[in-house]
Every structure is written in C-alpha cells, then in structure tokens.
Amino acid sequence: MKIVKITSTPLSIGKSLVRIETDSGITGYSEAFSSNAPSSNGKSSIIFDTYLEEYINPLLIGENPLEIDRHWETLALGKSDKLYKLPAQIVGTIDIALWDILGKETGQPIHRLMGGPARKNIPLYWSVGSGWKMNPEDMLNKVKEGWNQGFRKFKIRMDWKGWRQDIDPNKDFDMFKLVREFLSNGEYLGFDANNGYSVSTAIQQGRKFEELGIDHFEEPIPHYDLMGLKQISDSLDVAVSAGEQDSYRWWFINLIHLGNPDILQPDILTAGGPSEIKRIYHIAETYNKPIMPHSPQAGLNSLASLNVYASIQNATRPHEFSTEFSGPLDDIAELYGEDIIPKNGSISLSEKPGLGIEINEKAVTKMTKN
C-alpha cells in the first residue's frame, strides 16, 4: 500500500477536510483549520495547505501509510537532511488520518488499535466560552442551552483576547456563582481562566470558587509560567489543570516537574496526534496524573481524541465538548454520520474501523467553500 494523494478541502463549518488516499482504495480522514478560520484556542489558524504543498506531499507521497511511527518522526523531528520539524498541529492532522487508514486496513476501530477500550461510553462536559464579553446572565443562558440538550457536566471559559491579566475577577466570580446556583445539585462545573490571572489573583479566586464548589480550575495563568502554576497548585485544594497549548511529550515532562498541575489536558492536534498523545497519557499514568483532554470542537479530531482517551485506564473524567468551533451539529452529522453526535451528554464509540465515520460526499460538495 502506498500514499498517492493528500488533499485539503475547506468546508463551511470552519475546518478543512483532509484526505490521505492510497493505491488500495482506502482513504484516511482528519480535519485542519481553514486558513480563514480561527483555531480553537483563539490563535491565528495554521495555514495547512502551505505545509501540505511544500513539505508533506514531498515527504509522504509514495510512502507506506501504515508506517505511522516512522512518518511521525519524519514530520516532527526531521529525517537526514530534511530537518523540517513541523508544528505539532500539522503533524497531528496527518497522524489522525494515518490511524484512520490503519483502522480501515485492519478492520479495527482506533480504540482497539490503541490497546483496547477501558470504556466505550465517554461522558462529556458542555464547554461554553467568550465569558470576557458576556455578563453573568448571558453565560447562564449558554449553560442552559447545554442543559436542554441533555448535558449535566459543564465548564465556563473566559477566552480572553490580547492582554488580560486580572481584568475583572469580580465579574468572573459573579458569573461562576450564578451558574453554580443553577447547577444546585452538585453537577460538574469547571472554570477556565484562559491564562487570565496573576498568581496571587488566581489563588484568591480559586479559594472563592472552592467555597461554592468547583471541579477543576483550568489555565489560571499564562501557560509558560510553570513556577507560578506550581504555586497555585500547591495553594489550592481544587484540581488545577493545564496543558492544552503544549506540544509534544517533552514539554509535558517539564510541565509535570516544574508546574505540577493536578490534571493534564493535552489537545490531540496541539500535542502531535494520536501517536504522541498516547505517549503523553502513559507519562501521565507514570506520574499518577489524571488526564482530561482539550479537544472542544465537534468533529473528526474530537472523535479521534475520544478513541485514544477510551483506551486509558485513568481516563475517568469527562471529555470536553463544544459546538462553538464546528458549525451546526446537524451539518456535522450530515457530513460524518450520527455516531459522531452525543446523546444525553455522552458519546458511545462504535466498532466501525478507523475513526468509525461514514463520509457523505454529497454533503462535502454542498459545504465546500469556493
């Protein structure tokens, strides 16, 4: 089997459908952010097509797609004189599609190729953002949308833009308090500061959250301040989480040793794909760190994240889910099939090979951006 073609098709849902085609007729799929769409962490999108034409096609066309580890190392670390060291999001996009091919070739879902599922029904939490521009009542209404769709676990995010250190922690607290009062029976509720606080403010805010009842306190300060993160983690009883912006396993080792968060939150693209996120999960197990993936967008990459997460014994916390970066769920279901849509706040993984999706080519044509 050889790779014969790799393409990227921009869709109206804000992502591009990536296809890796082989001479055996098997095609692997993943998603890249379109060049005109924001990424899920608010940064400028990586222009996938540029990397595809200049680097990925010359490296992978004609290669055996089943040699996943070798291709990962080539893309992420370089090979002989080809020291490209591509961004982890680019590597992750290709890696997901290669695992989809391997699953289809072997007739196995990715969660079985990853060692077998510890569980196949994965609880989700409804992730709602843009708190920076909302008042507390606006955020509560967004939470109620998830409640009405059957979700019973939640996280509210601030999604700060630009410089935002300690802008208005009192409003943030009022927002959390109002949502907590709505979730009055102790339903899961996390708070994501999106790097918005200084160390002292994060500690003070975290203690106030603890009094109301909080399940995790995410990215309280900028992700590069590992010593500050350790101060916060050591000072609070609430589980402090971090890692969504971090690439490759080496940074996660530094994160554990220097920042010591209670929960690790790698993103399947930012971390470098299924191959690398599974290595990070093993590191987390070694250091007795719970994991809770960052992969908020509904779609193929979230499904890949769920498949890998299902294979880990300590993957007992809910997985993130949001409709804010994916377009309408009806469009997602039309593109990929109903198995990709949560029911009653959880997703049940199928035994279909690879990602387990069924591409609707008519829907792809309809949603292709010109």
C-alpha positions as a printed Julia matrix, in Angstrom:
370×3 Matrix{Float64}:
   0.0    0.0    0.0
   1.25   3.48  -0.9
   0.03   7.04  -0.41
  -0.95   8.5   -3.78
  -2.65  11.78  -2.91
  -3.18  14.16   0.02
  -5.76  16.93  -0.26
  -7.43  19.58   1.88
 -10.97  20.77   1.18
 -12.18  23.91   3.02
 -15.7   23.49   4.41
 -18.31  25.96   5.57
 -18.08  24.55   9.13
 -14.78  26.42   9.57
 -12.46  23.46   9.03
 -10.9   21.69   6.07
 -11.46  18.02   5.34
  -8.05  16.35   4.91
  -7.87  13.14   2.86
  -4.93  10.78   2.53
  -5.67   8.48  -0.42
  -3.91   5.19  -1.1
  -3.46   2.96  -4.12
  -5.56   0.27  -2.4
  -8.66   2.47  -2.38
  -8.54   3.2    1.35
  -8.74   6.87   2.35
  -7.93   8.29   5.78
  -9.6   11.45   7.05
  -8.92  14.24   9.53
  -9.64  17.95   9.86
  -7.44  21.02   9.63
  -8.45  24.55  10.41
  -9.25  26.53   7.29
  -6.89  29.39   6.51
  -9.61  31.92   7.23
 -10.91  30.35  10.41
  -9.72  30.92  13.99
  -8.25  27.99  15.86
  -9.98  26.6   18.95
  -7.58  28.36  21.32
  -8.15  31.75  19.7
  -4.82  31.97  17.9
  -4.43  32.61  14.19
  -5.02  29.43  12.26
  -2.13  27.49  10.83
  -2.36  27.51   7.05
  -2.35  23.78   6.46
  -2.23  23.95   2.66
   1.15  25.7    2.7
   2.71  22.88   4.71
   0.91  20.31   2.57
   2.39  21.51  -0.71
   5.88  22.42   0.47
   6.64  19.68   2.98
   4.06  16.94   3.49
   3.46  15.86  -0.1
   7.19  15.55  -0.95
   7.76  13.54   2.23
   4.76  11.18   2.15
   3.62  10.6   -1.44
   4.71   7.1   -2.43
   5.25   6.01   1.19
   3.52   3.16   3.04
   0.84   4.83   5.24
   0.96   2.01   7.78
   4.45   3.0    8.94
   2.92   5.55  11.28
   5.75   5.9   13.8
   8.31   6.48  11.08
   6.19   9.15   9.42
   5.55  10.83  12.77
   9.27  11.03  13.46
   9.97  12.38   9.98
   7.38  15.13  10.28
   8.01  16.06  13.91
  11.76  15.57  14.22
  13.15  15.57  10.69
  14.92  12.94   8.64
  18.56  13.0    7.48
  18.94  16.4    5.77
  15.21  17.17   5.96
  15.05  18.87   9.34
  11.64  20.46   8.92
  10.35  19.85  12.46
   6.81  20.79  11.52
   4.38  22.35  14.03
   2.64  19.77  16.18
  -0.81  20.72  14.84
   0.32  19.87  11.32
   1.85  16.57  12.46
  -1.3   15.78  14.43
  -3.57  16.38  11.46
  -1.64  13.88   9.33
  -1.28  11.4   12.19
  -5.06  11.18  12.7
  -5.65  10.36   9.03
  -2.92   7.68   9.08
  -4.52   5.98  12.08
  -7.85   6.07  10.22
  -6.17   4.25   7.32
  -4.63   1.65   9.65
  -8.02   1.0   11.21
  -9.7    0.52   7.86
  -6.89  -1.74   6.61
  -7.13  -3.97   9.7
 -10.89  -3.7   10.19
 -10.42  -2.33  13.72
 -11.54   0.91  15.39
  -8.74   3.17  16.62
  -9.57   2.49  20.27
  -8.76  -1.2   19.74
  -5.56  -0.42  17.84
  -4.55   1.71  20.83
  -4.75  -1.31  23.13
  -8.47  -1.78  23.63
 -11.12   0.37  25.3
 -11.24   0.65  29.08
 -14.69   2.12  28.42
 -16.68   2.88  25.29
 -19.23   5.33  26.64
 -17.44   8.6   27.39
 -19.16  11.33  29.44
 -18.76  14.86  28.05
 -18.85  18.28  29.6
 -20.51  21.2   27.81
 -17.81  23.81  27.28
 -19.02  27.41  26.86
 -16.74  30.38  26.18
 -16.39  34.07  25.39
 -17.06  34.99  29.01
 -14.89  38.08  28.56
 -17.66  39.81  26.61
 -20.66  38.41  28.5
 -22.49  39.35  31.62
 -23.33  36.54  34.08
 -26.87  36.15  32.74
 -25.57  35.65  29.19
 -23.29  32.83  30.35
 -26.09  31.2   32.29
 -28.24  31.16  29.16
 -25.43  29.4   27.27
 -25.19  26.79  30.03
 -28.95  26.29  29.87
 -28.62  25.51  26.13
 -26.38  22.59  27.03
 -28.7   21.52  29.84
 -31.62  21.41  27.42
 -29.54  19.16  25.13
 -29.04  16.64  27.91
 -25.65  17.69  29.28
 -25.14  17.56  33.04
 -21.45  18.47  33.21
 -20.17  21.95  32.33
 -17.23  24.33  32.04
 -17.37  28.07  31.52
 -14.47  29.81  29.75
 -13.31  33.4   29.68
 -11.49  33.25  26.29
  -9.63  36.49  26.91
  -8.33  38.4   23.89
  -4.96  40.15  24.0
  -3.51  41.34  27.31
  -6.0   40.49  30.02
  -4.22  39.97  33.36
  -6.71  40.44  36.21
  -9.16  42.47  34.1
 -12.29  41.82  36.16
 -12.07  38.84  38.5
 -15.15  40.02  40.41
 -17.31  39.7   37.28
 -15.78  36.28  36.62
 -16.71  35.2   40.12
 -20.27  36.52  39.8
 -20.59  34.57  36.56
 -19.36  31.35  38.16
 -21.6   31.91  41.18
 -24.73  32.34  39.06
 -24.02  29.18  37.07
 -23.23  27.26  40.27
 -26.55  28.33  41.74
 -28.3   26.98  38.64
 -26.38  23.71  38.94
 -27.56  23.42  42.52
 -27.38  19.64  42.85
 -23.6   19.5   42.58
 -23.38  18.89  38.84
 -19.84  19.01  37.43
 -18.66  22.61  36.89
 -15.19  23.77  35.89
 -13.83  27.27  35.29
 -11.29  28.14  32.58
  -9.46  31.43  33.18
  -7.71  31.09  29.8
  -4.42  32.42  31.21
  -6.22  35.49  32.61
  -4.86  35.91  36.14
  -1.7   36.71  38.04
  -0.56  34.16  40.61
  -1.99  35.95  43.63
  -5.34  36.66  41.96
  -5.61  33.04  40.79
  -5.08  31.79  44.34
  -7.64  34.21  45.78
 -10.13  33.41  43.02
  -9.6   29.68  43.39
 -10.33  29.82  47.11
 -13.6   31.65  46.42
 -14.52  29.06  43.79
 -13.77  26.29  46.28
 -16.32  27.68  48.72
 -19.03  27.43  46.08
 -17.95  24.05  44.71
 -15.71  23.73  41.66
 -14.48  20.6   39.91
 -11.43  21.94  38.09
  -9.69  25.3   37.66
  -8.17  25.48  34.19
  -5.19  27.53  32.96
  -5.33  30.14  35.73
  -2.18  31.9   34.47
  -0.14  32.05  31.21
   0.97  28.55  30.25
   4.68  29.4   30.2
   4.73  30.4   33.9
   5.41  26.95  35.3
   6.76  28.14  38.64
   3.65  30.28  39.14
   1.47  27.3   38.22
   3.15  25.25  40.95
   2.43  27.99  43.5
  -1.24  27.88  42.58
  -1.47  24.09  42.51
   0.22  23.84  45.9
  -2.03  26.52  47.42
  -5.44  25.27  46.33
  -7.5   22.19  47.06
  -9.35  22.37  43.72
  -7.76  20.38  40.91
  -5.73  22.8   38.78
  -5.41  21.79  35.11
  -3.1   22.79  32.26
  -1.54  21.57  29.03
  -3.89  22.42  26.15
  -1.33  24.72  24.5
   1.63  22.41  24.91
   3.23  20.38  22.13
   4.96  17.01  22.31
   5.8   14.85  25.28
   8.96  16.7   26.26
   7.07  19.8   27.29
   4.66  17.7   29.35
   7.55  16.26  31.31
   8.64  19.82  32.11
   5.05  20.74  32.93
   4.82  17.93  35.48
   8.2   18.56  37.1
   8.06  22.34  37.21
   4.37  23.27  37.21
   2.88  20.17  38.87
  -0.77  20.69  37.82
  -3.26  18.22  39.2
  -4.73  17.39  35.77
  -3.08  17.24  32.34
  -5.13  18.46  29.37
  -3.33  17.7   26.09
  -5.08  18.54  22.83
  -4.84  15.82  20.19
  -3.7   18.28  17.48
  -1.54  20.6   19.57
   0.17  17.64  21.24
   1.02  15.96  17.92
  -1.73  13.47  17.07
  -2.89  10.09  18.42
   0.64   8.67  18.36
   2.02  11.37  20.62
  -0.98  11.92  22.86
  -0.93   8.21  23.78
   2.72   8.64  24.85
   1.71  11.66  26.93
  -1.07   9.61  28.53
   1.47   6.96  29.54
   3.63   9.67  31.1
   0.57  10.9   32.99
  -0.08   7.39  34.28
   3.54   7.07  35.36
   3.3   10.25  37.43
  -0.22   9.46  38.68
  -1.71  12.48  36.93
  -5.37  12.39  35.88
  -6.0   13.38  32.28
  -8.87  15.31  30.75
  -8.32  16.11  27.07
  -8.72  19.52  25.5
 -10.45  18.91  22.17
 -13.56  21.03  22.21
 -14.66  21.06  18.57
 -17.26  18.55  17.46
 -15.96  16.57  14.5
 -13.28  14.13  13.36
 -10.48  15.32  15.62
 -12.67  15.19  18.69
 -13.68  11.66  17.71
 -10.01  10.71  17.37
  -9.36  12.18  20.82
 -12.21  10.15  22.3
 -10.87   6.94  20.72
  -7.45   7.37  22.31
  -8.88   8.58  25.62
 -11.08   5.49  25.82
  -8.02   3.25  25.84
  -6.56   4.7   29.08
  -7.48   3.26  32.48
  -7.25   6.6   34.33
  -9.44   8.39  31.76
 -12.32   8.73  34.19
 -13.02  12.47  33.91
 -15.39  13.9   31.31
 -14.1   14.84  27.87
 -14.61  18.41  26.59
 -17.31  19.11  24.01
 -18.37  22.36  22.36
 -20.31  23.42  19.29
 -18.61  26.83  19.14
 -15.87  25.84  16.68
 -17.65  23.34  14.48
 -20.73  24.74  12.83
 -24.21  23.3   13.47
 -24.34  19.75  14.78
 -26.8   18.9   12.02
 -24.07  19.73   9.49
 -21.55  17.58  11.37
 -23.97  14.65  11.41
 -24.73  15.11   7.72
 -21.01  15.04   6.89
 -19.88  12.17   9.1
 -22.91  10.23  10.35
 -24.94  10.17  13.55
 -22.32   8.26  15.58
 -20.35  11.49  15.95
 -23.18  13.28  17.79
 -23.5   12.99  21.59
 -26.63  11.61  23.2
 -27.62  12.61  26.73
 -24.26  14.2   27.38
 -22.03  11.34  26.28
 -20.65   9.64  23.18
 -20.6    5.88  22.66
 -17.76   4.65  20.48
 -18.6    2.17  17.75
 -16.78  -0.9   16.46
 -16.57   0.53  12.94
 -13.0    0.57  11.59
 -10.72   3.57  11.93
 -12.5    6.69  13.14
 -15.79   4.92  12.55
 -17.28   7.63  10.35
 -19.07   7.47   7.03
 -18.25  10.39   4.73
 -21.25  11.83   2.88
 -19.72  13.09  -0.35
 -22.88  14.98  -1.3
 -22.66  16.88   1.98
 -18.96  17.57   1.38
 -19.8   19.03  -2.03
 -22.61  21.14  -0.58
 -20.41  22.52   2.23
 -17.24  23.06   0.19
 -16.18  26.68   0.19
 -15.3   28.15  -3.19
